[in-house]
Amino acid sequence: MYSILDLYLIHQPYGDVYGSWRAMEELYREGKIKAIGVSNFYTDRLIDLIIHNEVVPAVNQVEVHPFCQQIEAHPFMQENKVQIEAWRPFAEGRNNIFENEILRSIGEKHNKTVAQVILRWLVQRDVIAIPKTVRKERMVENFSIFDFALNPEDMDAIMVLDTGTSLFLDHRDPETVKRLGNAKLNI
Ligand SMILES: NC(=O)c1ccc[n+]([C@@H]2O[C@H](COP(=O)([O-])OP(=O)(O)OC[C@H]3O[C@@H](n4cnc5c(N)ncnc54)[C@H](OP(=O)(O)O)[C@@H]3O)[C@@H](O)[C@H]2O)c1
């Protein structure tokens, strides 16, 4: 029996999450999906899903980049055996991230680009990253992060950039829930 999908996620913690999860659990048990997980689940939603179901999500894909580091949520996911995965690891270029002085100076020290410093910082924190680029040379650049290591001082310097909040949206804001819910209904 071949798995049809490697990984299948619930995109947002809204709507019939339990119905979806139980259907996904069934497909997982039948071997049709190799791993099932969630995305944008804050720690309260995540633990609720875990304690009321049988299969623990393999992954929680959430916003993680230097300005939003998930410093509290990350250890919680680790304790509960859920792998954190970063969406928008480059903050989609916002806040002038590729020109950031701290990231640039760390990059210069290691002869690496800002993008490589960010991806290496994620790897060293055990965060899976899914950076997006449409350019082949940047894909090569983004893969070339396994020949250097950030030291504890570099890691501490990047930690200072955290704002503790999203650059994009708050999944707990009722207006966001309404907007995303309506968008789904209009598909
Ligand atoms: N689960 C969710 O709710 C959720 C939400 C948002 C996003 N995502 C996912 O997260 C992934 C990435 O998100 P994203 O594309 O929005 O943001 P991102 O990966 O943070 O940033 C992409 C931007 O960075 C540029 N870039 C990539 N590599 C670079 C490099 N080495 N140097 C300079 N610039 C570079 C890209 O430009 P070029 O393409 O021109 O290189 C693009 O403008 C996607 O797969 C997306 O589907 C998931």
The ligand as a Gaussian input file, in Angstrom:
#p B3LYP/6-31G(d) Opt

LIG

0 1
 N        0.258000      28.022000       6.901000
 C        0.022000      29.296000       6.649000
 O       -0.956000      29.872000       7.154000
 C        0.953000      30.065000       5.758000
 C        0.866000      31.467000       5.722000
 C        1.759000      32.169000       4.886000
 C        2.708000      31.496000       4.114000
 N        2.744000      30.133000       4.171000
 C        3.741000      29.390000       3.353000
 O        5.051000      29.782000       3.707000
 C        5.913000      29.631000       2.573000
 C        6.786000      30.847000       2.428000
 O        6.016000      32.019000       2.527000
 P        6.207000      33.362000       1.708000
 O        6.648000      33.087000       0.320000
 O        4.962000      34.141000       1.858000
 O        7.357000      34.153000       2.508000
 P        8.947000      33.957000       2.734000
 O        9.430000      32.610000       2.342000
 O        9.222000      34.484000       4.096000
 O        9.555000      35.066000       1.730000
 C        9.509000      34.932000       0.354000
 C       10.208000      36.175000      -0.224000
 O       11.604000      36.095000       0.033000
 C       12.322000      36.220000      -1.189000
 N       13.516000      35.371000      -1.082000
 C       13.591000      34.015000      -1.028000
 N       14.858000      33.604000      -0.898000
 C       15.625000      34.740000      -0.880000
 C       17.029000      34.974000      -0.776000
 N       17.897000      33.978000      -0.644000
 N       17.454000      36.264000      -0.793000
 C       16.581000      37.299000      -0.912000
 N       15.240000      37.136000      -1.014000
 C       14.776000      35.863000      -0.999000
 C       11.366000      35.783000      -2.273000
 O       11.625000      36.435000      -3.476000
 P       11.876000      35.621000      -4.863000
 O       10.767000      34.594000      -4.991000
 O       11.829000      36.688000      -5.900000
 O       13.222000      34.990000      -4.708000
 C       10.020000      36.256000      -1.700000
 O        9.817000      37.646000      -2.021000
 C        5.018000      29.379000       1.365000
 O        5.126000      28.010000       1.040000
 C        3.618000      29.711000       1.878000
 O        2.621000      28.912000       1.274000
 C        1.902000      29.401000       4.984000

